[in-house]
Amino acid sequence: MSRARVLDTCDEAVAGIEDGSVVLVGGFGFAGMPFDLLDALIRQGATDLTVVSNNAGNGEVGLAGLLKAGRVRKVVCSFPRQADSYVFDELYRSGRVDLEVVPQGNLAERMRAAGAGIGAFFCPTAVGTPLAEGKETRTIDGREHVLEYPIRGDYALISAHRADPMGNLVYRRTARNFGPVMATAAATTVVQVNEVVALGELDPEAVVTPSIYVDRIVPVQARHYTVQGAR
């Protein structure tokens, strides 16, 4: 089994991300957001990106910074609007970014399906709403369901607490959120971690994402952000 590449800088970690890529971005608000990788992606210059994330950015950092830099063509998310989502709001209202809203459970399951090799699945969420328009439906056990397809990423940018040199990952509390399913759903998974520890130091029972799903690791210094109010 090959090891993940442990890199020195986030710029190395995001090298090669192409224009037009589908990028899965971990995080629930600021929790688990891979800020350093996103900053490096802004410097790297890839554009016309489709970003899949829980929400559409906060303030002007992280994902919102990528949006502000004009690198995103489309956002696929569950919660596009919040008190501090003004960057996305302005871009969407001016027609400079497209939006696909996906219910949160469907978002997670569609990525999990991609990682598990599931071709599609039926789900009752969104039945009878505009989100189900144009989709195949089927009645199962007397309840209407909508056919949903997997979401696959060219790249996943996620944040974890610790990794070993093989690429096994553990997360810290709620910062785990979408990281595990995104790691399985992307062709290339890039992870920023607070610490890379020696082989054998991670308790195997605590490993959430096994190394087979991880391609690049970069240790970064932990940064803390506070939620900003609306502008």
C-alpha positions in Angstrom: 0.0 0.0 0.0 1.4 3.4 -1.0 1.7 6.2 1.5 0.1 9.6 1.2 2.5 12.4 0.2 3.4 14.5 3.2 4.2 17.9 1.9 5.8 21.0 3.3 3.5 23.7 2.1 -0.2 24.1 1.2 0.9 25.5 -2.2 2.5 22.2 -3.0 -0.7 20.4 -1.7 -3.0 22.2 -4.2 -0.6 22.2 -7.1 -2.2 20.8 -10.2 -5.8 21.6 -9.5 -7.2 22.3 -12.9 -9.6 25.0 -14.1 -13.2 23.6 -14.1 -12.6 21.1 -11.3 -15.2 19.9 -8.9 -13.8 20.6 -5.4 -15.4 19.2 -2.3 -14.7 21.6 0.6 -15.1 20.4 4.2 -16.5 22.4 7.0 -19.7 23.3 8.8 -19.3 27.1 9.0 -15.9 27.6 10.3 -15.7 24.2 12.0 -13.4 22.0 10.0 -12.9 24.5 7.2 -9.5 24.0 5.4 -8.6 27.7 5.5 -4.9 27.2 4.6 -5.7 25.0 1.6 -8.3 27.5 0.4 -5.8 30.4 0.7 -3.3 28.4 -1.3 -5.9 27.6 -3.9 -6.5 31.3 -4.3 -2.8 31.8 -4.9 -2.7 28.9 -7.2 -5.2 30.5 -9.6 -7.5 27.7 -10.6 -10.8 29.1 -11.8 -14.3 28.1 -13.1 -14.6 25.8 -10.2 -17.6 23.9 -8.9 -17.5 23.9 -5.1 -19.5 21.5 -3.0 -19.8 22.4 0.6 -22.3 22.6 3.5 -22.6 26.4 3.1 -21.5 29.2 0.8 -18.8 30.9 2.9 -18.6 33.1 6.0 -17.2 36.7 6.0 -14.4 37.0 3.5 -12.1 34.1 4.6 -11.9 30.5 3.6 -14.5 29.5 1.0 -15.8 33.1 1.0 -12.3 34.3 0.0 -12.3 31.9 -2.9 -15.7 33.2 -4.0 -14.5 36.8 -3.6 -11.5 36.1 -5.8 -13.9 35.1 -8.6 -12.7 31.5 -8.9 -16.0 29.8 -8.5 -18.6 29.1 -11.2 -21.1 27.1 -9.2 -21.8 26.4 -5.6 -23.6 23.1 -4.5 -24.6 23.5 -0.9 -27.3 23.2 1.7 -27.2 26.6 3.4 -26.2 29.3 0.9 -27.4 32.3 3.0 -26.4 33.3 6.5 -25.9 36.6 8.3 -22.3 36.8 7.1 -22.7 35.3 3.6 -22.6 38.7 1.9 -19.9 37.7 -0.6 -22.0 34.8 -2.0 -25.2 37.0 -1.8 -23.7 39.7 -4.1 -22.2 37.2 -6.6 -25.5 35.3 -6.8 -27.7 38.3 -7.2 -25.5 39.7 -9.9 -25.5 36.4 -11.8 -21.8 35.7 -11.4 -22.2 32.4 -9.6 -24.7 29.5 -10.0 -26.3 27.7 -7.1 -27.6 24.2 -6.6 -29.3 23.7 -3.2 -29.2 20.2 -1.8 -30.8 19.2 1.5 -28.1 18.5 4.0 -28.8 14.8 4.5 -28.9 14.3 0.7 -25.6 16.2 0.3 -23.9 13.8 2.7 -25.5 10.7 1.3 -24.8 11.7 -2.3 -21.1 12.0 -1.5 -21.2 8.8 0.6 -22.8 7.0 -2.4 -19.9 8.2 -4.7 -17.4 6.7 -2.3 -19.3 3.5 -1.9 -19.8 2.9 -5.6 -23.6 3.3 -5.5 -25.0 4.3 -8.8 -28.0 6.2 -7.4 -30.5 6.0 -4.5 -34.1 6.9 -3.8 -34.8 9.3 -0.9 -38.1 11.0 0.3 -36.4 14.3 1.1 -37.5 17.1 -1.2 -40.6 15.4 -2.6 -43.2 18.0 -3.5 -40.7 20.9 -3.5 -38.9 22.7 -6.4 -35.8 20.7 -5.5 -37.5 17.5 -6.9 -38.6 19.1 -10.2 -37.5 17.1 -13.2 -36.3 14.1 -11.2 -37.5 10.6 -11.4 -39.8 9.5 -8.5 -41.0 6.1 -7.3 -43.4 5.0 -4.6 -41.7 2.8 -2.0 -43.7 1.3 0.9 -46.5 3.8 0.1 -44.2 6.8 0.2 -42.9 8.8 -2.7 -39.2 9.0 -3.2 -36.9 11.0 -5.5 -34.0 9.5 -7.4 -30.7 11.1 -6.4 -27.3 10.6 -8.0 -23.8 10.6 -6.4 -21.7 13.7 -6.1 -18.1 13.0 -7.1 -15.2 15.4 -6.7 -12.1 15.8 -8.7 -10.5 17.1 -5.4 -11.5 17.2 -1.8 -10.0 19.8 0.5 -10.5 18.9 4.1 -9.1 19.5 7.6 -8.3 16.9 10.2 -6.6 17.0 13.6 -3.9 14.4 13.2 -2.5 12.1 10.5 0.3 9.6 10.4 2.7 9.3 7.4 0.5 6.7 5.8 -2.5 9.1 5.7 -4.7 7.7 8.4 -6.8 10.6 9.9 -8.4 11.5 13.2 -10.6 14.5 13.6 -11.4 16.8 16.5 -15.0 16.8 17.6 -17.5 18.6 15.3 -14.6 19.6 12.9 -15.1 16.1 11.5 -18.5 16.9 9.9 -18.2 16.3 6.1 -14.5 15.4 6.0 -14.9 11.6 6.1 -17.5 11.3 3.2 -15.7 13.9 1.1 -12.4 12.0 1.4 -14.1 8.9 -0.1 -15.9 10.8 -2.9 -12.9 12.6 -4.5 -10.3 11.4 -7.0 -7.7 13.3 -5.1 -8.0 14.0 -1.3 -5.9 16.8 0.1 -5.8 17.2 3.9 -4.4 19.9 6.2 -3.7 18.6 9.7 -2.5 20.2 12.9 0.1 17.4 13.4 1.7 14.5 11.6 2.6 11.8 14.1 4.8 8.8 13.8 3.4 5.5 12.6 1.8 3.6 15.4 0.9 6.7 17.5 -2.7 6.8 16.3 -5.0 4.4 18.0 -6.4 2.3 15.2 -9.8 2.4 16.9 -9.8 6.2 16.7 -9.0 6.4 12.9 -12.0 7.7 11.1 -10.6 8.1 7.5 -8.2 5.3 6.5 -5.1 6.1 4.5 -6.5 4.5 1.3 -8.6 7.6 0.7 -5.9 10.2 1.4 -3.4 11.4 -1.3 -1.7 14.6 0.1 -1.2 15.8 3.7 0.2 19.1 4.8 0.8 20.1 8.5 -0.3 23.6 9.3 -0.4 25.8 12.4 -3.9 25.9 13.9 -5.8 29.1 13.3 -9.0 30.3 15.0 -11.7 32.5 13.5 -14.7 34.1 15.0 -18.0 34.5 13.2 -18.5 37.9 11.8 -21.7 39.8 11.6 -23.5 40.9 8.5 -22.0 43.8 6.6 
